[in-house]
Amino acid sequence: MPKVVSAAEAANMIESGSTVTIAGFVGVGVPDEVPLAVENRFLETQTPRDLTLLFTAAPGDGKDRGLNRLAHEGLLKRTVGGHYGLAPKLGALATSGAIEAYNFPQGIISHLYRDIAGRKPGSLTRVGLGTFADPRIEGGKINDRTTEDLIRVMTIDDEEYLFLKAMPVHVAILRGTTADPAGNISMEREALRIDNLSQAMATKNSGGIVITQVERLVGKNEINSRQVEIPGVM
């Protein structure tokens, strides 16, 4: 597989039924060209279909960009996210029951990336006990269409915890600044590094593909190794 492809070529790599994670913290670090290419592909061909989106704070601008690009019935089957605020089109699909949808604390999902990367069964936490995330209340389920339990209560040494089940991640869509021919990525012009490396590791260790939108390409060995945020091996 070539390391350098167009956004349209990257979108064509995403298969129906995939679990996709997309970088970005609200309006920061959003790889907007790739979701746009996925949207265009879907509108033209009705593929890919039945995607699951995994995200922390839904990347978007409150209007049309970011995850709003993917807010189409048929394109999405399920969303698992920490915040839907700047992706109103996605939120509308979730609250209307057009798709399966879950809402969990952002920090749990951030830790889940690392636990998937470490091939652990899931994330164990006390965050969310007694809240909407607790399965004895709502279990993070946004609508009646959402029935599968992704989170459960576990008791360890007489202490209650929430356990969020891990899931394989088939595609990560990330953003950086510079890429070299080996696929090493630096982020010198990005405002935040956020979960990019964890998302890449989770996807790599799930046997998936990592797609990173960048501003520029440089030659071999032209990125200082100390500036590499996402190694090409990912």
C-alpha positions in Angstrom: 0.0 0.0 0.0 1.5 3.4 -0.9 2.1 5.8 2.0 0.9 8.9 0.1 -2.7 8.9 -1.2 -5.4 11.4 -2.0 -8.3 12.0 0.4 -10.6 10.2 -2.1 -8.2 7.2 -2.3 -8.1 7.1 1.5 -11.9 7.2 1.7 -12.0 4.3 -0.7 -10.0 2.2 1.8 -12.8 2.3 4.4 -15.0 -0.8 4.3 -18.6 -1.1 5.2 -19.2 -2.2 8.8 -15.9 -0.7 10.0 -15.3 1.0 13.4 -13.7 4.4 12.7 -12.1 6.8 15.1 -11.6 10.4 14.1 -9.2 12.9 15.7 -10.1 16.3 16.9 -11.2 18.1 20.1 -14.3 20.2 19.0 -12.7 22.5 16.4 -9.1 21.7 17.0 -7.1 19.1 15.0 -10.0 18.0 12.8 -8.9 16.1 9.6 -11.8 17.6 7.7 -10.8 16.6 4.1 -11.1 12.9 4.8 -14.6 12.9 6.3 -15.6 15.1 3.4 -14.2 12.5 0.9 -16.1 9.8 2.8 -19.3 11.8 2.5 -18.8 12.4 -1.2 -18.2 8.7 -1.8 -21.3 7.7 0.2 -23.5 10.3 -1.7 -22.2 9.0 -5.0 -22.1 5.2 -4.3 -24.0 4.6 -1.1 -20.8 3.0 0.3 -19.4 2.6 2.9 -22.3 1.7 5.1 -23.0 0.8 8.7 -20.0 2.5 10.2 -19.4 2.8 13.9 -17.9 6.1 15.0 -15.7 6.2 18.1 -14.7 9.7 19.4 -14.1 11.8 22.5 -15.4 15.4 21.9 -17.1 15.3 18.5 -15.0 17.2 16.0 -17.1 19.9 14.3 -18.0 23.5 13.8 -21.6 23.5 15.0 -22.7 23.4 11.4 -21.4 21.2 8.6 -17.8 20.2 9.2 -16.1 17.4 11.0 -18.4 14.6 12.1 -21.3 16.4 10.6 -20.0 15.3 7.2 -20.8 11.7 8.2 -24.3 12.3 9.6 -26.2 10.3 7.0 -28.6 7.4 7.6 -27.1 4.3 6.1 -23.5 5.6 6.3 -23.6 5.3 10.1 -24.9 2.4 12.2 -23.6 3.5 15.7 -21.8 6.3 17.5 -19.9 6.0 20.7 -18.8 9.4 21.9 -18.1 11.7 24.8 -19.6 15.0 23.5 -21.9 15.7 20.5 -22.2 19.5 21.0 -20.4 20.8 17.9 -21.8 18.0 15.7 -25.5 18.9 15.7 -26.3 16.8 12.6 -24.8 13.8 14.3 -26.6 14.6 17.5 -29.9 14.8 15.6 -29.4 11.3 14.2 -28.6 10.0 17.7 -31.5 11.6 19.6 -34.0 10.8 16.8 -33.2 7.1 17.0 -32.0 6.9 13.4 -28.8 5.2 14.6 -27.6 3.4 17.7 -25.8 6.0 19.9 -23.9 6.0 23.2 -22.6 8.8 25.4 -19.8 8.1 27.8 -17.4 10.5 29.7 -14.7 11.7 27.4 -11.9 10.6 29.7 -13.1 7.0 29.7 -13.0 7.0 25.9 -9.5 8.6 25.9 -8.3 5.8 28.2 -10.2 3.2 26.1 -7.9 4.0 23.1 -4.9 3.1 25.2 -6.5 0.0 26.6 -7.4 -1.2 23.0 -3.8 -0.4 22.0 -2.6 -2.6 24.9 -5.0 -5.4 23.8 -6.8 -5.2 27.1 -10.4 -6.3 27.4 -11.6 -2.8 28.2 -11.3 0.2 30.6 -12.0 0.0 34.3 -13.0 3.2 36.1 -15.0 4.7 38.9 -15.8 7.8 36.8 -19.4 7.8 35.8 -20.8 5.7 38.7 -24.3 7.0 39.6 -24.5 9.0 36.4 -26.1 8.5 32.9 -23.1 6.2 32.1 -24.1 3.8 34.9 -25.9 0.8 33.4 -28.3 0.9 36.4 -29.5 4.3 35.1 -29.0 4.6 31.3 -25.8 2.8 30.5 -24.8 5.7 28.2 -27.7 4.8 25.8 -29.1 7.8 24.0 -32.2 6.3 22.5 -34.5 3.3 22.5 -32.9 1.8 19.4 -29.7 1.3 21.4 -29.9 -2.0 23.3 -26.5 -3.6 23.5 -24.8 -3.1 26.9 -21.3 -1.7 26.3 -20.6 -0.9 30.0 -21.3 -2.8 33.2 -20.7 -2.6 36.9 -17.9 -4.7 38.4 -17.1 -5.2 42.1 -13.4 -5.6 43.1 -12.5 -5.8 46.8 -15.9 -4.5 47.7 -15.5 -1.4 45.5 -17.7 -0.8 42.5 -16.3 0.1 39.1 -17.6 0.6 35.6 -16.1 -1.5 32.9 -16.3 -0.2 29.3 -15.8 -3.1 26.9 -13.0 -2.7 24.3 -13.7 -2.9 20.6 -11.5 -3.4 17.5 -10.8 -0.1 15.6 -10.5 -0.7 11.9 -9.7 2.9 10.7 -8.2 5.9 12.4 -8.5 9.3 10.7 -6.0 11.7 12.2 -4.3 15.1 11.4 -0.7 16.2 11.5 1.6 18.8 9.9 4.4 17.0 8.1 4.9 13.5 6.7 7.9 11.8 5.2 8.0 8.9 2.7 8.0 6.4 5.6 4.8 7.8 7.0 6.4 9.5 10.1 4.2 12.4 11.2 5.1 15.5 13.1 2.6 18.0 14.5 4.5 21.3 14.8 1.6 23.4 13.6 -1.1 21.6 15.6 -2.6 23.3 18.6 -3.0 20.1 20.5 -1.6 16.5 20.3 -4.8 15.1 21.9 -5.3 11.3 21.4 -3.6 10.9 18.0 -0.9 8.5 19.0 -3.3 6.4 21.2 -5.8 6.3 18.3 -3.1 5.2 15.9 -1.8 2.5 18.3 -5.3 1.2 19.0 -5.9 0.9 15.3 -2.6 -0.6 14.4 -3.0 -3.3 17.2 -6.5 -4.0 15.9 -5.0 -4.8 12.5 -6.6 -1.6 11.0 -5.3 1.3 8.8 -4.2 4.7 10.0 -5.0 7.7 7.7 -3.4 11.0 8.6 -4.2 14.3 6.8 -1.1 16.5 6.6 -0.2 20.0 5.3 3.1 19.0 3.6 5.4 16.2 2.5 9.2 16.2 3.0 12.0 13.9 1.9 13.5 10.9 3.7 15.0 11.7 7.1 13.9 15.4 6.9 11.8 15.2 10.1 13.8 15.4 13.3 13.1 12.1 15.1 12.3 14.0 18.3 9.4 15.8 16.5 7.8 12.6 15.3 4.4 12.2 17.0 3.0 9.3 15.0 5.8 6.8 13.9 5.5 5.5 10.3 5.3 2.0 11.6 1.7 2.8 12.7 
